[in-house]
């Protein structure tokens, strides 16, 4: 009997993954960030996947690929021991736990590398996702990407803590 929802898997990044990850990156930005960024900002951001540096960044970091039935549907990368550099999920699977699975794995890996906390420069679109996981906003940033200004927020989580429940202690 077939499963109604295939179970997602995780695997390490391979150099041959760059084209499909670039497509996931672009689709994610194009379809999921429109409420937070202008069309010009989105296009400038997506252009990053068209450079050689995109693959080089994925290879330089510890990059994990989320798969469904063997096909990549999302990815996340850990720079050093304590910084999430990228987290992107294909819009077709957004909201299905793929990003949660990826960040759970990165948090475990960071802890295994001796990190006491983990940081991320979260887009305005991703900020709520990270806040629900216990990440706290530390500072607001403006960065230039291909002549467009984009805002994000540096967020940090102390590892070994559960997400905030909303109850006062």
NUTORLO-925079 format. One record per residue (C-alpha): x, y, z; residue in three letters. Coordinates in pm, 1 decimal, padded with zeros to 6 digits. Layout:
N
REC         x         y         z   aa
REC         X         Y         Z  ALA
...
end
This chain:
169
REC         x         y         z   aa
REC   00000.0   00000.0   00000.0  UNK
REC   00140.9   00339.6  -00097.6  UNK
REC   00197.6   00610.1   00158.2  UNK
REC  -00022.0   00917.7   00129.5  UNK
REC   00279.1   01138.5   00203.4  UNK
REC   00627.6   01012.3   00125.7  UNK
REC   00875.1   01048.8   00411.0  UNK
REC   01140.1   01314.1   00346.0  UNK
REC   01505.7   01220.6   00363.5  UNK
REC   01833.5   01402.6   00421.2  UNK
REC   02161.7   01361.2   00244.0  UNK
REC   02484.3   01556.9   00200.6  UNK
REC   02540.9   01803.5  -00082.3  UNK
REC   02710.3   01678.2  -00398.7  UNK
REC   02862.5   01907.0  -00666.6  UNK
REC   02609.6   01776.1  -00923.0  UNK
REC   02329.3   01922.5  -00705.5  UNK
REC   02412.4   02284.2  -00791.8  UNK
REC   02167.3   02326.4  -01085.8  UNK
REC   01866.2   02180.7  -00901.1  UNK
REC   01950.8   02375.0  -00583.4  UNK
REC   01980.5   02694.5  -00787.4  UNK
REC   01631.1   02623.7  -00925.1  UNK
REC   01492.9   02563.3  -00572.4  UNK
REC   01663.1   02884.6  -00452.7  UNK
REC   01507.7   03090.7  -00735.6  UNK
REC   01160.0   02933.6  -00705.6  UNK
REC   01158.7   02985.0  -00330.3  UNK
REC   01248.1   03353.0  -00361.4  UNK
REC   01009.3   03413.7  -00651.1  UNK
REC   00705.9   03241.9  -00500.6  UNK
REC   00747.4   03279.9  -00123.9  UNK
REC   00896.2   03625.6  -00061.7  UNK
REC   00664.0   03852.0  -00263.1  UNK
REC   00486.6   03988.5   00044.7  UNK
REC   00816.2   04106.0   00194.4  UNK
REC   01034.7   04210.7  -00099.7  UNK
REC   00975.6   04402.3  -00422.6  UNK
REC   01003.1   04235.9  -00761.1  UNK
REC   01333.8   04416.7  -00823.4  UNK
REC   01469.4   04293.2  -00489.1  UNK
REC   01357.9   03938.6  -00564.7  UNK
REC   01527.3   03940.8  -00906.2  UNK
REC   01851.1   04079.8  -00762.9  UNK
REC   01844.2   03809.7  -00494.0  UNK
REC   01770.5   03530.3  -00744.2  UNK
REC   02064.3   03638.2  -00964.0  UNK
REC   02298.5   03505.1  -00693.1  UNK
REC   02217.8   03151.5  -00811.1  UNK
REC   02348.9   03231.6  -01158.5  UNK
REC   02707.6   03286.6  -01045.1  UNK
REC   02981.6   03031.6  -00984.4  UNK
REC   02998.8   03157.6  -00626.8  UNK
REC   02662.3   02993.2  -00552.4  UNK
REC   02802.3   02642.4  -00593.8  UNK
REC   03126.2   02741.0  -00423.0  UNK
REC   02935.2   02863.0  -00115.7  UNK
REC   02734.7   02539.4  -00101.2  UNK
REC   03054.5   02334.9  -00126.0  UNK
REC   03240.5   02545.2   00132.3  UNK
REC   02968.2   02501.0   00393.9  UNK
REC   02817.5   02186.7   00542.1  UNK
REC   02515.3   02169.7   00311.6  UNK
REC   02228.7   01925.7   00360.0  UNK
REC   01974.1   01833.5   00093.5  UNK
REC   01614.9   01742.9   00182.5  UNK
REC   01463.3   01490.1  -00056.0  UNK
REC   01122.3   01345.8  -00132.4  UNK
REC   01129.4   01016.1  -00318.7  UNK
REC   01497.9   01080.4  -00392.6  UNK
REC   01448.6   01425.3  -00548.2  UNK
REC   01586.2   01739.5  -00381.0  UNK
REC   01312.1   01968.5  -00245.6  UNK
REC   01511.2   02191.2  -00011.8  UNK
REC   01853.6   02263.2   00129.6  UNK
REC   02027.8   02431.2   00419.5  UNK
REC   02389.1   02514.0   00488.3  UNK
REC   02593.7   02560.2   00804.5  UNK
REC   02893.9   02792.3   00783.9  UNK
REC   03154.3   02710.5   01045.0  UNK
REC   03009.9   02567.1   01362.0  UNK
REC   02746.0   02825.5   01438.0  UNK
REC   02585.0   03011.0   01145.1  UNK
REC   02303.1   02902.2   00913.6  UNK
REC   02395.2   03059.8   00581.7  UNK
REC   02112.7   02930.1   00362.0  UNK
REC   01771.0   02767.6   00407.9  UNK
REC   01550.5   02728.1   00101.7  UNK
REC   01255.0   02498.6   00034.3  UNK
REC   01073.2   02452.0  -00296.5  UNK
REC   00733.9   02630.0  -00283.2  UNK
REC   00552.3   02304.7  -00374.0  UNK
REC   00652.4   02157.7  -00035.9  UNK
REC   00649.0   02474.6   00177.2  UNK
REC   00471.1   02419.4   00507.2  UNK
REC   00525.1   02041.6   00503.1  UNK
REC   00803.9   02027.1   00763.4  UNK
REC   01099.7   02026.6   00523.8  UNK
REC   01255.8   02345.9   00664.8  UNK
REC   01197.3   02218.1   01018.4  UNK
REC   01374.1   01891.5   00936.4  UNK
REC   01669.4   02078.5   00783.7  UNK
REC   01709.4   02320.7   01074.3  UNK
REC   01670.1   02039.0   01330.3  UNK
REC   01962.7   01864.3   01160.1  UNK
REC   02175.8   02181.4   01146.8  UNK
REC   02109.5   02251.3   01515.4  UNK
REC   02224.1   01897.9   01604.6  UNK
REC   02532.3   01929.2   01384.2  UNK
REC   02619.7   02270.4   01530.4  UNK
REC   02588.5   02129.2   01881.7  UNK
REC   02808.9   01838.0   01778.1  UNK
REC   03067.8   02089.0   01655.4  UNK
REC   03072.4   02248.8   02000.0  UNK
REC   02855.7   02552.1   01922.5  UNK
REC   02668.4   02695.3   02221.8  UNK
REC   02443.1   02904.2   01999.0  UNK
REC   02340.2   02923.9   01636.0  UNK
REC   02280.1   03240.2   01432.7  UNK
REC   02107.1   03316.1   01105.7  UNK
REC   02053.8   03628.6   00895.8  UNK
REC   01683.6   03562.2   00839.2  UNK
REC   01492.4   03720.1   00554.3  UNK
REC   01174.6   03902.4   00650.9  UNK
REC   00987.6   03600.2   00511.4  UNK
REC   01177.6   03349.5   00730.4  UNK
REC   01187.9   03554.1   01050.4  UNK
REC   00861.4   03410.9   01188.4  UNK
REC   00977.7   03053.6   01121.2  UNK
REC   01297.5   03107.6   01319.1  UNK
REC   01119.0   03297.1   01600.1  UNK
REC   00887.3   02996.5   01653.5  UNK
REC   01199.5   02780.9   01692.8  UNK
REC   01334.1   02999.1   01974.3  UNK
REC   01560.3   03230.5   01773.3  UNK
REC   01572.0   03586.1   01906.3  UNK
REC   01621.9   03895.8   01690.2  UNK
REC   01958.6   04056.0   01763.9  UNK
REC   01995.8   04323.0   01494.0  UNK
REC   01841.4   04450.3   01173.9  UNK
REC   02061.3   04452.1   00862.5  UNK
REC   02051.4   04612.8   00519.2  UNK
REC   02262.5   04447.6   00253.1  UNK
REC   02323.5   04531.1  -00111.1  UNK
REC   02260.1   04250.4  -00357.0  UNK
REC   02312.4   04332.1  -00726.0  UNK
REC   02243.5   04703.7  -00667.2  UNK
REC   01927.1   04641.8  -00461.4  UNK
REC   01897.7   04692.5  -00085.8  UNK
REC   01750.9   04396.7   00103.6  UNK
REC   01672.7   04383.8   00473.1  UNK
REC   01719.9   04086.0   00700.6  UNK
REC   01750.7   04022.5   01074.1  UNK
REC   02033.8   03851.0   01254.8  UNK
REC   01871.8   03603.8   01493.2  UNK
REC   02031.6   03377.6   01749.6  UNK
REC   01930.9   03070.9   01946.3  UNK
REC   02107.2   02918.4   02244.4  UNK
REC   02139.1   02550.7   02162.3  UNK
REC   01993.3   02294.8   02396.3  UNK
REC   01681.9   02504.3   02457.2  UNK
REC   01332.2   02425.8   02341.1  UNK
REC   01132.2   02681.6   02144.6  UNK
REC   00954.5   02933.0   02364.5  UNK
REC   00612.6   02808.1   02471.8  UNK
REC   00472.9   03152.5   02534.1  UNK
REC   00425.4   03081.3   02904.5  UNK
REC   00595.8   03302.6   03158.7  UNK
REC   00847.3   03127.3   03383.3  UNK
end
